[in-house]
Amino acid sequence: MSSYSVGQVAAIAKVTVRTLHHYDGIGLLSPGGRTPAGYRRYQDADLDRLQQILFYRELGFPLEEIAAILDDHSVSPSAHLRRQHQLIGERIEHLQELATAVERAMEAQKMGIQLTPEEKFEVFGAEYDEDWEAEAQDRWGGTEAWKQSQSRTGGYTKADWERITAEMHEINSRLVQVFGTGAAADSTEATDLAEVHRQHITEHFYDCHFAIHRGLGEMYVADPRFAANYEKLAPGLAQWFRDAIIANADRAEAA
């Protein structure tokens, strides 16, 4: 039968001698033998018990509970193994959830536009104001839409933003074209374009439900800065586009 000194066991299990002395002192792990001089000598069965102790400690069990588990002789060794297998699975699932939470937290800390100041002006134009980012976070930072937007846009490259911005310019050009024909805001041409705009937001930023889109339409009129963006394209376009967005939402909800 193999026999190990306290130092050897500490080295094998990667614990301190002081820990082994403590376990012995509280009766959790007492060595199976002693030398004539009184030194602790651990047997193979003691190492098996230590392995069990360290397993449960790793899972956060208090020493008193570990003692109760291991000293329950109604539980067979195979039952212990099944229990450990279940606990490991639960720990893995928990750690995966933690990893996901950490990843989301990291994404939430990123600004949605991962460009240098020079690139932002290059992509979005000379009128772009970086203060808009902080304002947006202040206004919508606690919403699910904001979290979605941060998650989706956090990895966008300059090329991605150039493509997305070009798509937005194309939508605006089509708005001006339809508006210029004198089409009513609730016409099929106008509401179809409003739907294209909603889908553009959903694809690239967040799930833009009709209620959210309605709110955006109101903001395009109520906020002078947004209104100016459309009015410089064509006088009266901001109100017309707002009305088209509302008509599109009404059309969808009536369907």
N, C-alpha and C positions, 0 to 999 in steps of 0.2 A: 504494500500500500504506500502510495506517495505521501510525502510529508513536506510541508513548506513553512519556512519562517515567515514572520510578519513582514519583513522587508521584501521577501520574494513575492508574497501575495500582493503587496502594495504595487510592486513593479508590474506584475502580470495584469492586475485589474486597473492600473493607472489611477490609483487613489493614494491618499497619504497614509502613513503609518498612524498618524493621529486619528484619522477617520476610523481605521480598523480598531484602534483602542476604544474609541467612543462606542462603536457598534457592540463591542464586547461588554463594555461597561453597562449598557442599557439592556443587555440580553438579546439583542437582535441577531448577532453573529458571534457566537463563542467558539473558539478553536476546539477542534476535536481532541487535542492532546496537549501535553506539556512536556518539556524536557525535565530531567532530574533537577535542573537549576531553576525551573519554574517558567522558562520561556515558552511563549505560545508556539504551537505547531498545528498548522492547518492541514486538513485532509481534503481529498477530492470532493467529498460531499459538502465540505464547507465552501469550497470554491463555487460549487453549483448554487448554493444558497446565496452567496455573494453576488453571483450573476443575476439572480432573481431580484435581489435587493436593488442593485444598480439599475435594473430595467424599470422597476416601479418608481425609483427616485427620478429617473429621466422623464417619466411621465407626470411628475409633480406630486406623487403620493407622499403624505407625511410618514415618518418612520413608524409611528404607532399603528397606522393603518396597514403598513407593509408587514409588520410583525403579525397582526391579526390574520392577514391573508395567508402568509406562509405557514403559520402555525395551525391553520384549519386543516386537520388531517382527513376531513371528509372529502377534500378536493384532491383528486388524483393528479399526478404529474402531467398526464395528457390533457386534463381539464385546464391546468395552469397554462399550458402551451396554447390551447384554443383561446383562452381569455387574453393572453398576450397578443395573439394574432389579431383579435378583434380590436384591442386597444391601439395597436400599431396602425391598423387601418383608419381608426378614428383620428389618430394623431396626424396621419398623412393628409386626411381630408381637411382637418383644421388648419394645417400649415398651408395647404393649397389655397384655402379661403383667405388666410392672412396675406399670402403672396399676392393674390388678386387685389386685396384691399390696398396693399402698399403700392402696387402698380397704378391703381386708380388715383391714389393720393399724389403720386409722382406726376401723373398726367394732369391732375387738377392744378398743380403748381406751375405748369408750363403756360406761357401765354399762347393763345391760339395761333398767333402769326409768328412763326419761327424764322424771322428775317432780320437782317441788320437794318438800322434806320435808313441807310442809303437804299437798300433793296426795297423797303416799304414805299419810299417815294417813287422809286423806279416802277414798281408794279402797280401801285394804287394812285399815282399821280401826285403832283406838287401840292394839292390841297389836303393831302392826308395829314391827320393830326394824331400823334401817338397818345395824346390825352384821351382820345376816344376809347382806347383799350381799357384804361383804368376806370373810366366812367361806365363802360359796359359791365365790367366786373362788379362795380358798386351796385348797379341797378339790377343785374340778373345773376350775380354770382351764386345765389342759393338755389337756383332753379335747376330742374332736370335738363332742360334745354341747354343751359350753360355747360353743365357737366358733359353732355353729349358732344357739344361743340368743341370743348377743350380736348376731349378724348380723340375725336376724329381729326382735328386740325393740328394736333400737337406734332405729328410726324410729316406734315406737308412740307415739301421742298419749294424753292423759288419757282421751279417749273410748274409744280402743281398750282401755285397761286396765280401764275400767269395764265394757265389754262382756265381756271375758275373765273378769274377776272374777265377774260375774253368772252366767256359764256355769258357773264352778266352784262357786258357791253352789248352783246348780240341781242339779249332780251330787251334791253333798253332801246336799242335801235328799232326793234320790231314794235315796241310800244309807241314810239314816236310815229312810225309809219302808219299804224292802225288808227291812232288818235288823229293823225293828219287827214285821214279819209273822212272824218266826221262821224265815224261809227259810234254808236251809243255805248256807254260803259257796261250795259248789261247785254250787249250783243254777243253772239257766239265767238266772234273774232277776239273781242276784248276779254271775255271770261276764259277763253282757252289760253290766252297769254298769261292771265293771272295764275292759271293752274301750272303753266310752265315755270313761272317764277316760284310758286310754292314747292314744286318738285325739285327745283334747283337747290333751294335751301335744304330740303330733306335729304337730298343726295350728298351734299357736301358739308353740312353743318349739324343739323339736328332734325328730329321728327317734327316737321312744321304742320301740326294739325290745323284744321280750318279755324278753330277758335284762336290759335296763335296767329294765324295769317290775318284774321280780322284785326287783331290787335296791332299788327305791323302796319296794316293799311291805315288805321287811325293815326298811328305815329307819323306816317309819311306826310300827313296833313298838319297834325298838331305841333310837331317839332319843326321849327323854322329851318333847321339845318338839313333835315331830310327833305322837307318841301322844296328847299332851294336846289337840291340835287336834281329833282325832276323838273322844276320850273325852268332851270337853265337849259334843259333839253327842249322844252316846249311850254310856253305859258298855259297854265290850266291843266297840265299833265298830272300833277300831284293829286288833285281832287278826282280827276277822271280815273286814275289808276286805283285810288282808294275805293271808288265806287265799283270798279271792275272786280277787285278782290272780294268785296262784300257780296256782289252778285254771284260770283263763282262759288263762294261758300254757301249762299242760299240755294243755288242750283244743286250742289252736291247733297245738301241736307234734305232737300225736297225729293231727291231721287229714291 
